[in-house]
Structures are given as structure tokens and as C-alpha cells.
Amino acid sequence: MLQNMTPVEYLTSVSKRLPEEADRVLTVLTREGDMNKEELSLYSRVKRAVLDHVIMQLYALGLVDVFSEGKSKICSLTKLGEEYCNLISKADAG
């Protein structure tokens, strides 16, 4: 089934499989930029234990990157993550 999908169709189908918390995390990263997990949890209203699972899903898809800065883990959107968010916002608008 996946072999017959275009990249746009695949990313659109991904959006339907991700938990709603993933949408909130991506929205915050789009709007606010890079942030540590504590801030991201507060801004996105996602419990910290759930946030770790969501971040790993988004990381596995290549939509976010996580790097260390001191003792903090900083989350950021990748280029693919930016394109994904633009694609989903266009699909929701149209």
C-alpha cells in the first residue's frame, strides 16, 4: 500500500495516525521555535511523560531533532518537519 503513495499522500496519512499531542507539539515548535522539553511540555499542554513518547515518534519520522544543550534536551523542527506542517496546514485549510 505504501509503495503506491506519493510523499504528500504518505505525510497526509501520517498526520491521521499521530496522537493529537503531536499536533500540539508541532504547532508550538512552528510558532515558538526551538525549546527545551520542560518549556515544550508547558506550552503544548502535553504531560512530560507523554511528551517523551511523542517526541520519539516525531524524531523517528524525521520531523523533529533533539540535541543536548548543557543538561537540557532541546527540540527543534527539521526541514522535513517544517514542510510537513505547511502541508498539513494547507490540507486543513483546503
N, C-alpha and C positions, 0 to 999 in steps of 0.2 A: 504494500500500500504506500509506504513512504517513497519508494523508488519512482512513483508516478507524480510526485508532488514537486511543485516549484519551490524555491526558497521562501517566497512570500506566502504560499499556501501552508508550508511547514510552520513558519513562525506564527501564522494566524492560528493554526491548530494548537501550537504550544500554549498560546495565551488562554485557551479554553481548559487546559489541563492543570495550569498552575493554580495554587491556592490564592484566595483574594488578598492575603497578606503580601504576596509577591507583587501584586499591582501597587499596593500602598508603598512598598519599599522602593520600587522603580520610580514611582511618581515623586517621592521625596528626593531621591538621588538626582532626578532630572531637574527638579526645581531648585534644590539647595546645593547640589554638588557633592564632592567627597565629604564623608563624615565617618566618625568612629561608630562602633556598634552601639554604644550607650546612647549617643545622640540619635542615631538612626532608629533605635527602638522607641525612643520618646516621640520623635517627630512623626513616625509612621504608625504609632499606636499598635505596635506588634510586641508581644511579650518577648523578653530576651531569649528564653528557651526556644520559642518558636522561631525567632529571628535567625538563630544559628542554622536551623534546618532550611529555612527559606533561602538564606544566603548561599548555602551549599548547592541547592538546586539551581539557583541563578548562576553561580560560578561554573557548575558543570555544563550549563548551556552556553557559557561564554558571554553572558550578558553583564556580569559584574566581575570586578577584580578585587582582591583583598590583599593588602600589604601591611606590614608592621611599621609603626612609627613609635619608637620607644616601646612602652608596654601596651599601647593601643593597637587594635586592628582597624585599619581604615578601609572603607568600602567605597568603590567608585564604579561608575558605568564604563563599560568598554565601548569602543566604536560600534560594535555589533549591538550592544545594549541600547545605544542612542538610536540606531536605525530601527531596532525593534520597537522602541517606544514611539517613534514617529509613525511607523507603520500601523501600530495598534491604534494610535490616536486618530489617524486618517480613517481607519476601518470603522471606528466608533462614530466618527462624525458623518460618514457617508453611508 
